Amino acid sequence: MLAEKTTYTVRDLFDNLDITLTQFSKDSGIDAETLRRIRDGKPAYSSTANKMLNHLSQVYARRLGMDNVEGINIQVSRRARTKK
């Protein structure tokens, strides 16, 4: 069981799942390899990260989002990089 905290790491959230990553993948509709990459700090699209966090919120029955989960590396689109 995951202790109640003000902030969490994405690694802690995955390490404390009561289901396998494969089952979480099926339930969330996100490819298991994509979830492994996010867990390991690789870049992810914000839409995928939000979908994952929404499902984690359901699993843990608490609000989880970009403001209280650390370790999610959001990929910046090429278009956004060239505008800077």
Residue pairs with C-beta under 8 A, 6 or more apart in sequence:
1 16
2 8
2 12
2 13
2 16
2 60
4 62
6 68
7 68
7 69
7 70
8 64
8 68
8 69
8 70
9 69
9 70
9 71
10 38
10 39
10 69
10 70
10 71
10 72
11 39
11 71
13 56
13 60
13 64
13 69
14 21
14 35
14 39
17 24
17 59
18 59
19 27
19 59
21 32
21 35
21 36
22 32
24 35
24 55
24 59
25 31
25 32
25 35
27 55
28 35
28 51
28 52
28 55
29 51
30 48
30 51
30 52
30 55
34 44
34 48
35 52
37 44
38 44
38 48
38 49
38 52
38 72
38 73
41 71
41 73
42 73
43 73
43 74
43 75
44 52
44 72
44 73
44 74
44 75
45 74
45 75
46 74
46 75
49 66
49 72
49 74
50 65
50 66
53 64
53 65
53 66
53 69
53 72
56 64
56 69
57 63
57 64
57 65
66 72
66 74
